[in-house]
Amino acid sequence: MPETPHKKCPICGKPAVDEFKPFCSKRCADIDLNRWLTGNYVIPARDDEPLPDADGEEN
Ligand SMILES: [Zn+2]
């Protein structure tokens, strides 16, 4: 089988390192992780809206 070519780091384009693949370094892995988090993790709005007035029977 032919050698699988080293993948390039998606962040900076350098050859990926096994330890951090598909990235070339922990730094790039962190960058990607941050991108992923900020891109997908939506901070939920505070759920402190006032309770709606119960328009019904009241005890
Ligand atoms: Zn990199």
N, CA, C, O and the ligand as a Tripos MOL2 file, in Angstrom:
@<TRIPOS>MOLECULE
protein
  237   235    60     0     0
PROTEIN
NO_CHARGES

@<TRIPOS>ATOM
      1 N           0.8510   -1.2060    0.0000 N.3       1 MET1
      2 CA          0.0000    0.0000    0.0000 C.3       1 MET1
      3 C           0.8810    1.2490    0.0000 C.2       1 MET1
      4 O           1.9110    1.3130    0.6710 O.2       1 MET1
      5 N           0.4560    2.1930   -0.7420 N.am      2 PRO2
      6 CA          1.2350    3.4490   -0.7520 C.3       2 PRO2
      7 C           1.1160    4.1730    0.5810 C.2       2 PRO2
      8 O           0.1080    4.0740    1.2810 O.2       2 PRO2
      9 N           2.1360    4.8760    0.8970 N.am      3 GLU3
     10 CA          2.0920    5.6360    2.1390 C.3       3 GLU3
     11 C           0.9980    6.6830    2.0800 C.2       3 GLU3
     12 O           0.8370    7.3850    1.0810 O.2       3 GLU3
     13 N           0.2650    6.7720    3.1470 N.am      4 THR4
     14 CA         -0.7600    7.8130    3.1690 C.3       4 THR4
     15 C          -0.0720    9.1540    3.3800 C.2       4 THR4
     16 O           0.7090    9.3390    4.3130 O.2       4 THR4
     17 N          -0.3790   10.0610    2.5030 N.am      5 PRO5
     18 CA          0.2580   11.3790    2.6330 C.3       5 PRO5
     19 C          -0.1810   12.0670    3.9170 C.2       5 PRO5
     20 O          -1.3210   11.9440    4.3640 O.2       5 PRO5
     21 N           0.7350   12.7690    4.4700 N.am      6 HIS6
     22 CA          0.3910   13.4980    5.6830 C.3       6 HIS6
     23 C          -0.6560   14.5520    5.3760 C.2       6 HIS6
     24 O          -0.5620   15.3010    4.4030 O.2       6 HIS6
     25 N          -1.6260   14.5800    6.2170 N.am      7 LYS7
     26 CA         -2.6300   15.6230    6.0380 C.3       7 LYS7
     27 C          -2.0440   16.9590    6.4540 C.2       7 LYS7
     28 O          -1.1340   17.0510    7.2780 O.2       7 LYS7
     29 N          -2.6000   17.9690    5.8570 N.am      8 LYS8
     30 CA         -2.1360   19.3010    6.2300 C.3       8 LYS8
     31 C          -3.0190   19.8850    7.3160 C.2       8 LYS8
     32 O          -4.2270   19.6520    7.3690 O.2       8 LYS8
     33 N          -2.3870   20.6350    8.1590 N.am      9 CYS9
     34 CA         -3.1210   21.2980    9.2300 C.3       9 CYS9
     35 C          -4.1450   22.2470    8.6130 C.2       9 CYS9
     36 O          -3.7900   23.1230    7.8250 O.2       9 CYS9
     37 N          -5.4160   22.0690    8.9730 N.am     10 PRO10
     38 CA         -6.4580   22.9200    8.3970 C.3      10 PRO10
     39 C          -6.3510   24.3650    8.8460 C.2      10 PRO10
     40 O          -6.9710   25.2560    8.2650 O.2      10 PRO10
     41 N          -5.5700   24.5870    9.8710 N.am     11 ILE11
     42 CA         -5.4590   25.9530   10.3780 C.3      11 ILE11
     43 C          -4.3710   26.7260    9.6560 C.2      11 ILE11
     44 O          -4.6050   27.8310    9.1650 O.2      11 ILE11
     45 N          -3.1750   26.1420    9.5910 N.am     12 CYS12
     46 CA         -2.0650   26.9000    9.0230 C.3      12 CYS12
     47 C          -1.4780   26.2490    7.7810 C.2      12 CYS12
     48 O          -0.6560   26.8560    7.0950 O.2      12 CYS12
     49 N          -1.8930   25.0120    7.4810 N.am     13 GLY13
     50 CA         -1.4240   24.3870    6.2560 C.3      13 GLY13
     51 C          -0.1270   23.6100    6.3960 C.2      13 GLY13
     52 O           0.3490   23.0270    5.4230 O.2      13 GLY13
     53 N           0.4470   23.5930    7.5800 N.am     14 LYS14
     54 CA          1.6540   22.8120    7.7790 C.3      14 LYS14
     55 C           1.2890   21.3410    7.8830 C.2      14 LYS14
     56 O           0.1410   21.0070    8.1770 O.2      14 LYS14
     57 N           2.2440   20.4630    7.6470 N.am     15 PRO15
     58 CA          1.9870   19.0260    7.7810 C.3      15 PRO15
     59 C           1.5150   18.6980    9.1900 C.2      15 PRO15
     60 O           2.0680   19.1760   10.1800 O.2      15 PRO15
     61 N           0.4810   17.8710    9.2530 N.am     16 ALA16
     62 CA         -0.0540   17.5260   10.5580 C.3      16 ALA16
     63 C           0.8870   16.5930   11.3040 C.2      16 ALA16
     64 O           1.6590   15.8490   10.7000 O.2      16 ALA16
     65 N           0.8080   16.6470   12.6070 N.am     17 VAL17
     66 CA          1.6100   15.7870   13.4540 C.3      17 VAL17
     67 C           0.6940   14.7600   14.0970 C.2      17 VAL17
     68 O          -0.4270   15.0670   14.5020 O.2      17 VAL17
     69 N           1.1910   13.5430   14.1820 N.am     18 ASP18
     70 CA          0.3620   12.4700   14.7260 C.3      18 ASP18
     71 C          -0.2560   12.8450   16.0620 C.2      18 ASP18
     72 O          -1.4330   12.5990   16.3250 O.2      18 ASP18
     73 N           0.5680   13.4400   16.8800 N.am     19 GLU19
     74 CA          0.1110   13.7320   18.2340 C.3      19 GLU19
     75 C          -1.0780   14.6750   18.2530 C.2      19 GLU19
     76 O          -1.9290   14.6160   19.1400 O.2      19 GLU19
     77 N          -1.1170   15.5470   17.2520 N.am     20 PHE20
     78 CA         -2.1810   16.5540   17.2690 C.3      20 PHE20
     79 C          -3.0490   16.5100   16.0350 C.2      20 PHE20
     80 O          -3.8380   17.4190   15.7740 O.2      20 PHE20
     81 N          -2.8910   15.4240   15.2680 N.am     21 LYS21
     82 CA         -3.6070   15.4050   14.0030 C.3      21 LYS21
     83 C          -5.1010   15.5760   14.2100 C.2      21 LYS21
     84 O          -5.6320   15.1460   15.2350 O.2      21 LYS21
     85 N          -5.7840   16.1880   13.2710 N.am     22 PRO22
     86 CA         -5.2150   16.5910   11.9710 C.3      22 PRO22
     87 C          -4.4750   17.9160   12.0130 C.2      22 PRO22
     88 O          -4.3140   18.5650   10.9800 O.2      22 PRO22
     89 N          -4.0280   18.3220   13.1720 N.am     23 PHE23
     90 CA         -3.3640   19.6220   13.2560 C.3      23 PHE23
     91 C          -1.8600   19.4390   13.3840 C.2      23 PHE23
     92 O          -1.3630   18.3270   13.5660 O.2      23 PHE23
     93 N          -1.1570   20.5430   13.2850 N.am     24 CYS24
     94 CA          0.2940   20.4670   13.3270 C.3      24 CYS24
     95 C           0.8020   20.7240   14.7370 C.2      24 CYS24
     96 O           1.9620   20.4530   15.0480 O.2      24 CYS24
     97 N          -0.0580   21.2390   15.5710 N.am     25 SER25
     98 CA          0.3830   21.5570   16.9230 C.3      25 SER25
     99 C          -0.8290   21.7400   17.8160 C.2      25 SER25
    100 O          -1.9620   21.8610   17.3500 O.2      25 SER25
    101 N          -0.5590   21.7560   19.1090 N.am     26 LYS26
    102 CA         -1.6660   21.9410   20.0350 C.3      26 LYS26
    103 C          -2.3020   23.3060   19.8380 C.2      26 LYS26
    104 O          -3.5070   23.4930   20.0050 O.2      26 LYS26
    105 N          -1.4420   24.2540   19.4760 N.am     27 ARG27
    106 CA         -1.9540   25.6050   19.2730 C.3      27 ARG27
    107 C          -3.0420   25.6180   18.2020 C.2      27 ARG27
    108 O          -4.1110   26.1970   18.3940 O.2      27 ARG27
    109 N          -2.7570   24.9780   17.0830 N.am     28 CYS28
    110 CA         -3.7330   24.9620   16.0090 C.3      28 CYS28
    111 C          -4.9620   24.1580   16.4120 C.2      28 CYS28
    112 O          -6.0850   24.5000   16.0420 O.2      28 CYS28
    113 N          -4.7470   23.0990   17.1660 N.am     29 ALA29
    114 CA         -5.8870   22.3160   17.6250 C.3      29 ALA29
    115 C          -6.7820   23.1700   18.5090 C.2      29 ALA29
    116 O          -8.0080   23.1020   18.4280 O.2      29 ALA29
    117 N          -6.1470   23.9760   19.3540 N.am     30 ASP30
    118 CA         -6.9230   24.8500   20.2280 C.3      30 ASP30
    119 C          -7.6770   25.8960   19.4270 C.2      30 ASP30
    120 O          -8.8270   26.2170   19.7250 O.2      30 ASP30
    121 N          -7.0190   26.4200   18.4160 N.am     31 ILE31
    122 CA         -7.6630   27.4260   17.5830 C.3      31 ILE31
    123 C          -8.9090   26.8490   16.9320 C.2      31 ILE31
    124 O          -9.9710   27.4710   16.9010 O.2      31 ILE31
    125 N          -8.7400   25.6300   16.4070 N.am     32 ASP32
    126 CA         -9.8730   25.0110   15.7360 C.3      32 ASP32
    127 C         -10.9900   24.7240   16.7280 C.2      32 ASP32
    128 O         -12.1720   24.9090   16.4370 O.2      32 ASP32
    129 N         -10.5810   24.2650   17.9100 N.am     33 LEU33
    130 CA        -11.5810   23.9600   18.9290 C.3      33 LEU33
    131 C         -12.3580   25.2180   19.2820 C.2      33 LEU33
    132 O         -13.5790   25.1910   19.4320 O.2      33 LEU33
    133 N         -11.6410   26.3050   19.4100 N.am     34 ASN34
    134 CA        -12.2970   27.5610   19.7340 C.3      34 ASN34
    135 C         -13.2680   27.9780   18.6410 C.2      34 ASN34
    136 O         -14.3820   28.4320   18.9010 O.2      34 ASN34
    137 N         -12.8080   27.8100   17.4210 N.am     35 ARG35
    138 CA        -13.6870   28.1630   16.3100 C.3      35 ARG35
    139 C         -14.9520   27.3370   16.3590 C.2      35 ARG35
    140 O         -16.0650   27.8210   16.1570 O.2      35 ARG35
    141 N         -14.7220   26.0550   16.6410 N.am     36 TRP36
    142 CA        -15.8630   25.1470   16.6660 C.3      36 TRP36
    143 C         -16.8320   25.5480   17.7710 C.2      36 TRP36
    144 O         -18.0460   25.6010   17.5730 O.2      36 TRP36
    145 N         -16.2700   25.8260   18.9230 N.am     37 LEU37
    146 CA        -17.1140   26.1570   20.0590 C.3      37 LEU37
    147 C         -17.8890   27.4380   19.8090 C.2      37 LEU37
    148 O         -19.1040   27.4950   20.0030 O.2      37 LEU37
    149 N         -17.1680   28.4660   19.3740 N.am     38 THR38
    150 CA        -17.8290   29.7510   19.1740 C.3      38 THR38
    151 C         -18.8170   29.6830   18.0250 C.2      38 THR38
    152 O         -19.7710   30.4580   17.9660 O.2      38 THR38
    153 N         -18.5820   28.7470   17.1070 N.am     39 GLY39
    154 CA        -19.4560   28.6730   15.9460 C.3      39 GLY39
    155 C         -20.7120   27.8790   16.2040 C.2      39 GLY39
    156 O         -21.7520   28.1110   15.5880 O.2      39 GLY39
    157 N         -20.6040   26.9480   17.1140 N.am     40 ASN40
    158 CA        -21.7490   26.0600   17.3100 C.3      40 ASN40
    159 C         -22.4100   26.2110   18.6700 C.2      40 ASN40
    160 O         -23.6030   25.9550   18.8390 O.2      40 ASN40
    161 N         -21.6100   26.6310   19.6240 N.am     41 TYR41
    162 CA        -22.1760   26.7250   20.9590 C.3      41 TYR41
    163 C         -22.8010   28.0920   21.1490 C.2      41 TYR41
    164 O         -22.1060   29.0930   21.3230 O.2      41 TYR41
    165 N         -24.1060   28.1170   21.1140 N.am     42 VAL42
    166 CA        -24.7920   29.3860   21.2930 C.3      42 VAL42
    167 C         -25.1050   29.5790   22.7630 C.2      42 VAL42
    168 O         -25.7640   28.7530   23.3950 O.2      42 VAL42
    169 N         -24.6240   30.6700   23.2820 N.am     43 ILE43
    170 CA        -24.8850   30.9410   24.6930 C.3      43 ILE43
    171 C         -26.3720   31.2300   24.8710 C.2      43 ILE43
    172 O         -26.9030   32.1650   24.2720 O.2      43 ILE43
    173 N         -27.0200   30.4510   25.6700 N.am     44 PRO44
    174 CA        -28.4630   30.6400   25.8430 C.3      44 PRO44
    175 C         -28.7690   31.9490   26.5440 C.2      44 PRO44
    176 O         -28.0470   32.3780   27.4430 O.2      44 PRO44
    177 N         -29.8330   32.5610   26.1230 N.am     45 ALA45
    178 CA        -30.2410   33.8100   26.7680 C.3      45 ALA45
    179 C         -30.6920   33.5110   28.1850 C.2      45 ALA45
    180 O         -31.1950   32.4290   28.4880 O.2      45 ALA45
    181 N         -30.5030   34.4740   29.0170 N.am     46 ARG46
    182 CA        -30.9270   34.2700   30.4070 C.3      46 ARG46
    183 C         -32.4240   34.0120   30.4650 C.2      46 ARG46
    184 O         -33.2370   34.6970   29.8430 O.2      46 ARG46
    185 N         -32.7310   33.0200   31.2190 N.am     47 ASP47
    186 CA        -34.1410   32.6580   31.3050 C.3      47 ASP47
    187 C         -34.7510   33.3430   32.5190 C.2      47 ASP47
    188 O         -35.2020   32.7000   33.4670 O.2      47 ASP47
    189 N         -34.7490   34.6710   32.4530 N.am     48 ASP48
    190 CA        -35.2860   35.3980   33.6090 C.3      48 ASP48
    191 C         -36.4760   36.2530   33.2120 C.2      48 ASP48
    192 O         -36.7600   37.2870   33.8170 O.2      48 ASP48
    193 N         -37.1560   35.7910   32.1840 N.am     49 GLU49
    194 CA        -38.3350   36.5520   31.7890 C.3      49 GLU49
    195 C         -39.4020   36.3970   32.8680 C.2      49 GLU49
    196 O         -39.5380   35.3360   33.4780 O.2      49 GLU49
    197 N         -40.1370   37.4430   33.0860 N.am     50 PRO50
    198 CA        -41.1570   37.3830   34.1490 C.3      50 PRO50
    199 C         -42.2400   36.3840   33.7990 C.2      50 PRO50
    200 O         -42.5670   36.1670   32.6320 O.2      50 PRO50
    201 N         -42.7730   35.7990   34.8150 N.am     51 LEU51
    202 CA        -43.8380   34.8360   34.5860 C.3      51 LEU51
    203 C         -45.0460   35.5560   34.0040 C.2      51 LEU51
    204 O         -45.4200   36.6380   34.4550 O.2      51 LEU51
    205 N         -45.6350   34.9510   33.0200 N.am     52 PRO52
    206 CA        -46.8320   35.5670   32.4340 C.3      52 PRO52
    207 C         -47.9790   35.5420   33.4320 C.2      52 PRO52
    208 O         -48.1320   34.6090   34.2200 O.2      52 PRO52
    209 N         -48.7700   36.5920   33.3720 N.am     53 ASP53
    210 CA        -49.9020   36.6300   34.2960 C.3      53 ASP53
    211 C         -50.8650   35.4860   33.9850 C.2      53 ASP53
    212 O         -51.3500   35.3240   32.8650 O.2      53 ASP53
    213 N         -51.1070   34.7250   35.0060 N.am     54 ALA54
    214 CA        -52.0420   33.6240   34.8090 C.3      54 ALA54
    215 C         -53.4430   34.2050   34.6910 C.2      54 ALA54
    216 O         -54.0140   34.7250   35.6490 O.2      54 ALA54
    217 N         -53.9620   34.0990   33.5020 N.am     55 ASP55
    218 CA        -55.2720   34.6920   33.2930 C.3      55 ASP55
    219 C         -56.3480   33.6510   33.5400 C.2      55 ASP55
    220 O         -57.1070   33.2740   32.6470 O.2      55 ASP55
    221 N         -56.3850   33.2050   34.7780 N.am     56 GLY56
    222 CA        -57.3660   32.1730   35.0670 C.3      56 GLY56
    223 C         -57.7190   32.2150   36.5420 C.2      56 GLY56
    224 O         -57.7250   33.2670   37.1830 O.2      56 GLY56
    225 N         -58.0010   31.0690   37.0350 N.am     57 GLU57
    226 CA        -58.3780   31.0180   38.4340 C.3      57 GLU57
    227 C         -57.1670   31.2840   39.3200 C.2      57 GLU57
    228 O         -56.0690   30.7980   39.0510 O.2      57 GLU57
    229 N         -57.3700   32.0320   40.3370 N.am     58 GLU58
    230 CA        -56.2650   32.4010   41.2050 C.3      58 GLU58
    231 C         -56.6080   32.0000   42.6260 C.2      58 GLU58
    232 O         -57.7100   32.2580   43.1100 O.2      58 GLU58
    233 N         -55.6600   31.3710   43.2810 N.am     59 ASN59
    234 CA        -55.9570   30.9800   44.6640 C.3      59 ASN59
    235 C         -55.4220   32.0100   45.6250 C.2      59 ASN59
    236 O         -55.5730   31.8590   46.8380 O.2      59 ASN59
    237 ZN         -1.1670   24.3310   12.1880 Zn       60 ZN60
@<TRIPOS>BOND
     1     1     2 1
     2     2     3 1
     3     3     4 2
     4     3     5 am
     5     5     6 1
     6     6     7 1
     7     7     8 2
     8     7     9 am
     9     9    10 1
    10    10    11 1
    11    11    12 2
    12    11    13 am
    13    13    14 1
    14    14    15 1
    15    15    16 2
    16    15    17 am
    17    17    18 1
    18    18    19 1
    19    19    20 2
    20    19    21 am
    21    21    22 1
    22    22    23 1
    23    23    24 2
    24    23    25 am
    25    25    26 1
    26    26    27 1
    27    27    28 2
    28    27    29 am
    29    29    30 1
    30    30    31 1
    31    31    32 2
    32    31    33 am
    33    33    34 1
    34    34    35 1
    35    35    36 2
    36    35    37 am
    37    37    38 1
    38    38    39 1
    39    39    40 2
    40    39    41 am
    41    41    42 1
    42    42    43 1
    43    43    44 2
    44    43    45 am
    45    45    46 1
    46    46    47 1
    47    47    48 2
    48    47    49 am
    49    49    50 1
    50    50    51 1
    51    51    52 2
    52    51    53 am
    53    53    54 1
    54    54    55 1
    55    55    56 2
    56    55    57 am
    57    57    58 1
    58    58    59 1
    59    59    60 2
    60    59    61 am
    61    61    62 1
    62    62    63 1
    63    63    64 2
    64    63    65 am
    65    65    66 1
    66    66    67 1
    67    67    68 2
    68    67    69 am
    69    69    70 1
    70    70    71 1
    71    71    72 2
    72    71    73 am
    73    73    74 1
    74    74    75 1
    75    75    76 2
    76    75    77 am
    77    77    78 1
    78    78    79 1
    79    79    80 2
    80    79    81 am
    81    81    82 1
    82    82    83 1
    83    83    84 2
    84    83    85 am
    85    85    86 1
    86    86    87 1
    87    87    88 2
    88    87    89 am
    89    89    90 1
    90    90    91 1
    91    91    92 2
    92    91    93 am
    93    93    94 1
    94    94    95 1
    95    95    96 2
    96    95    97 am
    97    97    98 1
    98    98    99 1
    99    99   100 2
   100    99   101 am
   101   101   102 1
   102   102   103 1
   103   103   104 2
   104   103   105 am
   105   105   106 1
   106   106   107 1
   107   107   108 2
   108   107   109 am
   109   109   110 1
   110   110   111 1
   111   111   112 2
   112   111   113 am
   113   113   114 1
   114   114   115 1
   115   115   116 2
   116   115   117 am
   117   117   118 1
   118   118   119 1
   119   119   120 2
   120   119   121 am
   121   121   122 1
   122   122   123 1
   123   123   124 2
   124   123   125 am
   125   125   126 1
   126   126   127 1
   127   127   128 2
   128   127   129 am
   129   129   130 1
   130   130   131 1
   131   131   132 2
   132   131   133 am
   133   133   134 1
   134   134   135 1
   135   135   136 2
   136   135   137 am
   137   137   138 1
   138   138   139 1
   139   139   140 2
   140   139   141 am
   141   141   142 1
   142   142   143 1
   143   143   144 2
   144   143   145 am
   145   145   146 1
   146   146   147 1
   147   147   148 2
   148   147   149 am
   149   149   150 1
   150   150   151 1
   151   151   152 2
   152   151   153 am
   153   153   154 1
   154   154   155 1
   155   155   156 2
   156   155   157 am
   157   157   158 1
   158   158   159 1
   159   159   160 2
   160   159   161 am
   161   161   162 1
   162   162   163 1
   163   163   164 2
   164   163   165 am
   165   165   166 1
   166   166   167 1
   167   167   168 2
   168   167   169 am
   169   169   170 1
   170   170   171 1
   171   171   172 2
   172   171   173 am
   173   173   174 1
   174   174   175 1
   175   175   176 2
   176   175   177 am
   177   177   178 1
   178   178   179 1
   179   179   180 2
   180   179   181 am
   181   181   182 1
   182   182   183 1
   183   183   184 2
   184   183   185 am
   185   185   186 1
   186   186   187 1
   187   187   188 2
   188   187   189 am
   189   189   190 1
   190   190   191 1
   191   191   192 2
   192   191   193 am
   193   193   194 1
   194   194   195 1
   195   195   196 2
   196   195   197 am
   197   197   198 1
   198   198   199 1
   199   199   200 2
   200   199   201 am
   201   201   202 1
   202   202   203 1
   203   203   204 2
   204   203   205 am
   205   205   206 1
   206   206   207 1
   207   207   208 2
   208   207   209 am
   209   209   210 1
   210   210   211 1
   211   211   212 2
   212   211   213 am
   213   213   214 1
   214   214   215 1
   215   215   216 2
   216   215   217 am
   217   217   218 1
   218   218   219 1
   219   219   220 2
   220   219   221 am
   221   221   222 1
   222   222   223 1
   223   223   224 2
   224   223   225 am
   225   225   226 1
   226   226   227 1
   227   227   228 2
   228   227   229 am
   229   229   230 1
   230   230   231 1
   231   231   232 2
   232   231   233 am
   233   233   234 1
   234   234   235 1
   235   235   236 2
@<TRIPOS>SUBSTRUCTURE
     1 MET1         2 RESIDUE 1 A MET
     2 PRO2         6 RESIDUE 1 A PRO
     3 GLU3        10 RESIDUE 1 A GLU
     4 THR4        14 RESIDUE 1 A THR
     5 PRO5        18 RESIDUE 1 A PRO
     6 HIS6        22 RESIDUE 1 A HIS
     7 LYS7        26 RESIDUE 1 A LYS
     8 LYS8        30 RESIDUE 1 A LYS
     9 CYS9        34 RESIDUE 1 A CYS
    10 PRO10       38 RESIDUE 1 A PRO
    11 ILE11       42 RESIDUE 1 A ILE
    12 CYS12       46 RESIDUE 1 A CYS
    13 GLY13       50 RESIDUE 1 A GLY
    14 LYS14       54 RESIDUE 1 A LYS
    15 PRO15       58 RESIDUE 1 A PRO
    16 ALA16       62 RESIDUE 1 A ALA
    17 VAL17       66 RESIDUE 1 A VAL
    18 ASP18       70 RESIDUE 1 A ASP
    19 GLU19       74 RESIDUE 1 A GLU
    20 PHE20       78 RESIDUE 1 A PHE
    21 LYS21       82 RESIDUE 1 A LYS
    22 PRO22       86 RESIDUE 1 A PRO
    23 PHE23       90 RESIDUE 1 A PHE
    24 CYS24       94 RESIDUE 1 A CYS
    25 SER25       98 RESIDUE 1 A SER
    26 LYS26      102 RESIDUE 1 A LYS
    27 ARG27      106 RESIDUE 1 A ARG
    28 CYS28      110 RESIDUE 1 A CYS
    29 ALA29      114 RESIDUE 1 A ALA
    30 ASP30      118 RESIDUE 1 A ASP
    31 ILE31      122 RESIDUE 1 A ILE
    32 ASP32      126 RESIDUE 1 A ASP
    33 LEU33      130 RESIDUE 1 A LEU
    34 ASN34      134 RESIDUE 1 A ASN
    35 ARG35      138 RESIDUE 1 A ARG
    36 TRP36      142 RESIDUE 1 A TRP
    37 LEU37      146 RESIDUE 1 A LEU
    38 THR38      150 RESIDUE 1 A THR
    39 GLY39      154 RESIDUE 1 A GLY
    40 ASN40      158 RESIDUE 1 A ASN
    41 TYR41      162 RESIDUE 1 A TYR
    42 VAL42      166 RESIDUE 1 A VAL
    43 ILE43      170 RESIDUE 1 A ILE
    44 PRO44      174 RESIDUE 1 A PRO
    45 ALA45      178 RESIDUE 1 A ALA
    46 ARG46      182 RESIDUE 1 A ARG
    47 ASP47      186 RESIDUE 1 A ASP
    48 ASP48      190 RESIDUE 1 A ASP
    49 GLU49      194 RESIDUE 1 A GLU
    50 PRO50      198 RESIDUE 1 A PRO
    51 LEU51      202 RESIDUE 1 A LEU
    52 PRO52      206 RESIDUE 1 A PRO
    53 ASP53      210 RESIDUE 1 A ASP
    54 ALA54      214 RESIDUE 1 A ALA
    55 ASP55      218 RESIDUE 1 A ASP
    56 GLY56      222 RESIDUE 1 A GLY
    57 GLU57      226 RESIDUE 1 A GLU
    58 GLU58      230 RESIDUE 1 A GLU
    59 ASN59      234 RESIDUE 1 A ASN
    60 ZN60       237 GROUP 0 **** ****
